[in-house]
Amino acid sequence: MRVVVAGSSGLIGTALVAGLREAGHEVVRLVRRAPSAPDERGWDPPSGAIDEGALDGADAVVSLGGVGIADRPWSGARKQAIRDSRNVPTEVLATAVARAGVPAFVSGSAVGYYGDAGPDEIDESAPSGEGFLAEVCRDWEAATAPAADAGARVVRLRTGLVLSPAGGLLALMRPVWKAFLGARIGSGEQYMPWVSLDDEVAAIRFAVEHDALSGPVNVTGPTPVTNKVLTQTLASAVGRPAPLVVPAFAVSTVLGDMGREMLLFSQRAVPRALLGAGFTFRHTTLADALSAAVRA
Protein backbone atom coordinates (compact mmCIF):
# COMPACT_ATOMS: atom_id res chain seq x y z
CA MET A 1 0.00 0.00 0.00
CA ARG A 2 0.98 3.62 -0.44
CA VAL A 3 0.52 5.42 2.89
CA VAL A 4 0.90 9.17 3.46
CA VAL A 5 1.89 10.04 7.04
CA ALA A 6 1.64 13.47 8.67
CA GLY A 7 3.41 13.84 11.99
CA SER A 8 6.11 11.35 11.05
CA SER A 9 8.87 12.93 13.16
CA GLY A 10 7.27 12.39 16.58
CA LEU A 11 7.58 9.40 18.90
CA ILE A 12 4.69 7.47 17.37
CA GLY A 13 5.16 8.73 13.83
CA THR A 14 8.83 7.73 13.64
CA ALA A 15 8.06 4.21 14.84
CA LEU A 16 5.02 3.99 12.55
CA VAL A 17 6.99 4.88 9.41
CA ALA A 18 9.55 2.20 10.26
CA GLY A 19 6.80 -0.34 10.97
CA LEU A 20 4.93 0.37 7.74
CA ARG A 21 8.08 0.03 5.68
CA GLU A 22 9.04 -3.18 7.44
CA ALA A 23 5.63 -4.53 6.43
CA GLY A 24 6.38 -3.69 2.80
CA HIS A 25 4.32 -0.52 2.42
CA GLU A 26 5.48 2.59 0.59
CA VAL A 27 5.47 5.64 2.89
CA VAL A 28 5.25 9.30 1.90
CA ARG A 29 6.03 11.72 4.74
CA LEU A 30 4.44 15.16 4.87
CA VAL A 31 6.88 17.73 6.26
CA ARG A 32 6.44 21.40 7.18
CA ARG A 33 9.78 22.46 5.74
CA ALA A 34 11.27 22.23 2.29
CA PRO A 35 11.32 18.52 1.33
CA SER A 36 14.87 17.14 1.35
CA ALA A 37 14.34 13.43 0.67
CA PRO A 38 12.61 11.46 -2.10
CA ASP A 39 9.87 10.26 0.28
CA GLU A 40 8.99 13.75 1.53
CA ARG A 41 6.30 16.15 0.37
CA GLY A 42 5.72 19.62 1.78
CA TRP A 43 2.64 21.02 3.43
CA ASP A 44 1.64 24.06 5.47
CA PRO A 45 -1.48 23.44 7.59
CA PRO A 46 -2.15 27.10 8.56
CA SER A 47 -2.43 28.06 4.90
CA GLY A 48 -4.06 24.80 3.85
CA ALA A 49 -1.34 24.12 1.27
CA ILE A 50 -0.14 20.63 0.34
CA ASP A 51 2.34 19.89 -2.46
CA GLU A 52 0.66 19.06 -5.74
CA GLY A 53 0.28 15.31 -6.14
CA ALA A 54 1.30 14.49 -2.56
CA LEU A 55 -1.74 12.23 -2.12
CA ASP A 56 -1.76 10.78 -5.64
CA GLY A 57 -2.15 7.01 -5.55
CA ALA A 58 -2.45 6.93 -1.77
CA ASP A 59 -4.37 4.04 -0.23
CA ALA A 60 -4.49 5.71 3.18
CA VAL A 61 -3.52 8.92 4.95
CA VAL A 62 -2.48 8.86 8.61
CA SER A 63 -2.70 12.09 10.61
CA LEU A 64 -0.73 12.28 13.85
CA GLY A 65 0.88 15.13 15.75
CA GLY A 66 -0.12 18.09 17.86
CA VAL A 67 1.81 20.06 20.46
CA GLY A 68 2.40 18.40 23.82
CA ILE A 69 -0.31 18.56 26.46
CA ALA A 70 1.92 17.91 29.48
CA ASP A 71 5.12 19.83 28.81
CA ARG A 72 3.83 23.35 29.59
CA PRO A 73 1.19 24.91 31.86
CA TRP A 74 -2.24 25.34 30.33
CA SER A 75 -2.27 29.08 29.80
CA GLY A 76 -4.88 30.51 27.47
CA ALA A 77 -2.32 30.65 24.68
CA ARG A 78 -1.20 27.07 25.30
CA LYS A 79 -4.76 25.78 25.24
CA GLN A 80 -5.31 27.48 21.91
CA ALA A 81 -2.10 25.94 20.55
CA ILE A 82 -3.24 22.50 21.71
CA ARG A 83 -6.53 22.97 19.86
CA ASP A 84 -5.12 24.53 16.69
CA SER A 85 -2.25 22.04 16.31
CA ARG A 86 -4.80 19.23 16.11
CA ASN A 87 -7.91 20.67 14.51
CA VAL A 88 -6.32 22.67 11.69
CA PRO A 89 -4.01 19.96 10.27
CA THR A 90 -6.73 17.32 10.59
CA GLU A 91 -9.27 19.37 8.68
CA VAL A 92 -6.72 20.26 5.99
CA LEU A 93 -5.86 16.60 5.50
CA ALA A 94 -9.48 15.45 5.62
CA THR A 95 -10.32 17.95 2.90
CA ALA A 96 -7.34 16.80 0.82
CA VAL A 97 -8.39 13.16 1.29
CA ALA A 98 -11.85 14.04 0.02
CA ARG A 99 -10.53 15.88 -3.03
CA ALA A 100 -8.00 13.16 -3.93
CA GLY A 101 -10.46 10.31 -3.37
CA VAL A 102 -8.19 8.53 -0.88
CA PRO A 103 -10.08 5.48 0.45
CA ALA A 104 -8.98 5.67 4.10
CA PHE A 105 -8.16 8.38 6.64
CA VAL A 106 -6.69 7.32 10.01
CA SER A 107 -6.62 10.24 12.43
CA GLY A 108 -5.27 10.72 15.92
CA SER A 109 -7.41 11.38 18.97
CA ALA A 110 -7.11 10.38 22.64
CA VAL A 111 -8.91 8.76 25.57
CA GLY A 112 -9.30 12.27 26.95
CA TYR A 113 -12.48 12.21 24.86
CA TYR A 114 -14.22 10.44 27.75
CA GLY A 115 -13.42 12.98 30.46
CA ASP A 116 -13.65 11.60 34.00
CA ALA A 117 -15.49 8.33 33.44
CA GLY A 118 -15.07 6.87 36.93
CA PRO A 119 -14.47 3.18 37.67
CA ASP A 120 -16.75 1.66 35.03
CA GLU A 121 -15.30 0.03 31.94
CA ILE A 122 -15.82 2.14 28.81
CA ASP A 123 -15.62 1.16 25.16
CA GLU A 124 -15.98 3.20 22.00
CA SER A 125 -19.74 3.54 22.44
CA ALA A 126 -19.32 5.62 25.62
CA PRO A 127 -20.29 9.30 25.38
CA SER A 128 -17.84 12.15 25.52
CA GLY A 129 -17.20 13.65 28.94
CA GLU A 130 -16.50 17.07 30.36
CA GLY A 131 -13.28 19.04 30.56
CA PHE A 132 -10.80 20.74 28.28
CA LEU A 133 -9.29 17.55 26.84
CA ALA A 134 -12.72 16.09 26.12
CA GLU A 135 -13.60 19.26 24.22
CA VAL A 136 -10.30 19.13 22.32
CA CYS A 137 -10.89 15.51 21.32
CA ARG A 138 -14.46 16.14 20.20
CA ASP A 139 -13.34 18.97 17.92
CA TRP A 140 -10.32 16.95 16.76
CA GLU A 141 -12.54 14.07 15.70
CA ALA A 142 -15.11 16.40 14.15
CA ALA A 143 -12.37 17.80 11.91
CA THR A 144 -12.30 14.47 10.03
CA ALA A 145 -15.80 15.18 8.66
CA PRO A 146 -14.77 16.25 5.13
CA ALA A 147 -13.18 12.83 4.54
CA ALA A 148 -16.14 10.93 6.00
CA ASP A 149 -18.61 13.03 4.01
CA ALA A 150 -16.73 12.12 0.83
CA GLY A 151 -17.09 8.41 1.57
CA ALA A 152 -13.64 7.67 2.94
CA ARG A 153 -13.26 5.07 5.67
CA VAL A 154 -12.34 7.15 8.72
CA VAL A 155 -10.69 5.71 11.83
CA ARG A 156 -10.33 7.91 14.92
CA LEU A 157 -7.57 6.63 17.21
CA ARG A 158 -8.38 7.27 20.88
CA THR A 159 -4.91 6.61 22.24
CA GLY A 160 -4.02 6.03 25.88
CA LEU A 161 -0.74 6.66 27.72
CA VAL A 162 2.03 5.41 25.45
CA LEU A 163 4.84 3.42 27.11
CA SER A 164 8.19 3.65 25.35
CA PRO A 165 11.82 3.85 26.46
CA ALA A 166 12.30 6.73 24.01
CA GLY A 167 9.55 9.07 25.17
CA GLY A 168 5.95 9.30 26.28
CA LEU A 169 4.81 8.58 29.84
CA LEU A 170 7.79 6.45 30.84
CA ALA A 171 10.34 9.07 29.82
CA LEU A 172 8.64 11.53 32.19
CA MET A 173 8.19 9.13 35.09
CA ARG A 174 11.28 6.90 35.13
CA PRO A 175 13.72 9.63 36.31
CA VAL A 176 11.34 10.46 39.17
CA TRP A 177 11.18 6.82 40.26
CA LYS A 178 14.96 6.41 39.89
CA ALA A 179 15.36 9.33 42.31
CA PHE A 180 13.16 7.52 44.88
CA LEU A 181 10.39 10.09 44.37
CA GLY A 182 7.77 7.81 42.84
CA ALA A 183 4.35 8.42 44.32
CA ARG A 184 0.70 7.43 44.11
CA ILE A 185 -1.53 10.30 42.96
CA GLY A 186 -4.53 11.09 45.14
CA SER A 187 -6.58 8.03 46.06
CA GLY A 188 -4.84 6.01 43.37
CA GLU A 189 -8.20 4.55 42.34
CA GLN A 190 -8.42 6.49 39.07
CA TYR A 191 -7.87 4.33 35.99
CA MET A 192 -5.00 5.22 33.62
CA PRO A 193 -5.29 3.43 30.26
CA TRP A 194 -1.88 2.54 28.85
CA VAL A 195 -0.53 1.06 25.62
CA SER A 196 2.95 -0.02 24.59
CA LEU A 197 4.54 1.79 21.66
CA ASP A 198 4.80 -1.54 19.82
CA ASP A 199 1.06 -2.09 20.10
CA GLU A 200 0.28 1.55 19.27
CA VAL A 201 2.17 1.22 16.00
CA ALA A 202 0.72 -2.21 15.26
CA ALA A 203 -2.81 -0.91 15.90
CA ILE A 204 -2.36 2.01 13.50
CA ARG A 205 -0.98 -0.34 10.86
CA PHE A 206 -3.94 -2.65 11.49
CA ALA A 207 -6.30 0.30 10.98
CA VAL A 208 -4.61 1.14 7.70
CA GLU A 209 -4.72 -2.42 6.40
CA HIS A 210 -8.18 -3.60 7.53
CA ASP A 211 -11.15 -2.18 5.68
CA ALA A 212 -13.61 -3.49 8.27
CA LEU A 213 -12.32 -1.12 10.95
CA SER A 214 -13.83 2.36 11.07
CA GLY A 215 -15.09 4.98 13.50
CA PRO A 216 -13.66 5.49 17.00
CA VAL A 217 -11.04 2.98 18.11
CA ASN A 218 -9.59 2.82 21.63
CA VAL A 219 -5.85 2.25 21.24
CA THR A 220 -5.25 1.08 24.78
CA GLY A 221 -3.93 -2.10 26.37
CA PRO A 222 -6.59 -4.74 27.09
CA THR A 223 -6.08 -4.52 30.87
CA PRO A 224 -6.33 -0.90 32.09
CA VAL A 225 -5.07 -0.33 35.64
CA THR A 226 -5.52 2.17 38.43
CA ASN A 227 -2.90 4.76 39.32
CA LYS A 228 -2.14 2.72 42.44
CA VAL A 229 -1.34 -0.38 40.38
CA LEU A 230 0.60 1.65 37.82
CA THR A 231 2.69 3.16 40.60
CA GLN A 232 3.46 -0.23 42.15
CA THR A 233 4.21 -1.87 38.81
CA LEU A 234 6.54 0.91 37.66
CA ALA A 235 8.34 0.89 41.00
CA SER A 236 8.91 -2.84 40.60
CA ALA A 237 10.09 -2.46 37.00
CA VAL A 238 12.76 0.12 37.90
CA GLY A 239 13.69 -1.49 41.21
CA ARG A 240 12.64 1.38 43.46
CA PRO A 241 10.11 1.68 46.30
CA ALA A 242 7.21 4.08 45.89
CA PRO A 243 5.92 4.83 49.40
CA LEU A 244 4.93 8.45 48.75
CA VAL A 245 1.48 9.89 48.10
CA VAL A 246 0.72 13.18 46.37
CA PRO A 247 -2.63 14.44 47.71
CA ALA A 248 -5.30 15.31 45.17
CA PHE A 249 -5.61 18.84 46.56
CA ALA A 250 -1.89 19.39 45.94
CA VAL A 251 -2.24 18.29 42.31
CA SER A 252 -5.17 20.68 41.82
CA THR A 253 -3.46 23.55 43.62
CA VAL A 254 -0.13 23.31 41.82
CA LEU A 255 -1.20 22.14 38.36
CA GLY A 256 -4.81 23.34 38.13
CA ASP A 257 -6.99 21.91 35.36
CA MET A 258 -4.00 20.23 33.70
CA GLY A 259 -3.24 18.24 36.84
CA ARG A 260 -6.87 17.32 37.49
CA GLU A 261 -7.55 16.13 33.96
CA MET A 262 -4.27 14.32 33.35
CA LEU A 263 -3.62 12.83 36.79
CA LEU A 264 -6.96 12.58 38.62
CA PHE A 265 -9.51 11.85 35.88
CA SER A 266 -10.35 8.15 35.47
CA GLN A 267 -10.74 6.37 32.12
CA ARG A 268 -11.08 2.61 32.24
CA ALA A 269 -11.01 2.39 28.46
CA VAL A 270 -10.89 -1.01 26.75
CA PRO A 271 -10.03 -1.70 23.08
CA ARG A 272 -13.28 -3.42 22.13
CA ALA A 273 -13.19 -2.33 18.48
CA LEU A 274 -9.65 -3.60 17.94
CA LEU A 275 -10.26 -6.90 19.68
CA GLY A 276 -13.53 -7.38 17.83
CA ALA A 277 -11.74 -6.85 14.51
CA GLY A 278 -9.17 -9.54 15.33
CA PHE A 279 -6.24 -7.45 16.53
CA THR A 280 -3.76 -9.28 18.78
CA PHE A 281 -1.83 -7.34 21.41
CA ARG A 282 1.85 -8.05 21.93
CA HIS A 283 1.74 -6.67 25.47
CA THR A 284 -1.44 -7.65 27.31
CA THR A 285 -0.45 -6.55 30.83
CA LEU A 286 1.12 -3.40 32.20
CA ALA A 287 3.91 -5.43 33.84
CA ASP A 288 4.84 -6.96 30.48
CA ALA A 289 4.78 -3.61 28.67
CA LEU A 290 6.82 -1.84 31.35
CA SER A 291 9.35 -4.66 31.58
CA ALA A 292 9.89 -4.54 27.82
CA ALA A 293 10.22 -0.76 27.80
CA VAL A 294 12.64 -0.64 30.74
CA ARG A 295 14.83 -3.37 29.22
CA ALA A 296 15.06 -1.59 25.86
Secondary structure by P-SEA (a helix, b strand, c coil): cbbbbcccccaaaaaaaaaaaaabbbbbbbbccccccccbbbbbcccccccccccccccbbbbbbccccccccccaaaaaaaaaacaaaaaaaaaaaaaacccbbbbbbccccccccccccccccccccccaaaaaaaaaaaaaaaaaaaccbbbbbbcccccccccccccccaaaaaaccbbbcccccbbbbbbcaaaaaaaaaaaaccccccccccccccccccaaaaaaaaaaaacccccccccaaaaaaacaaaaaaaccbbbbccaaaaaaaccccccccaaaaaaaaaac
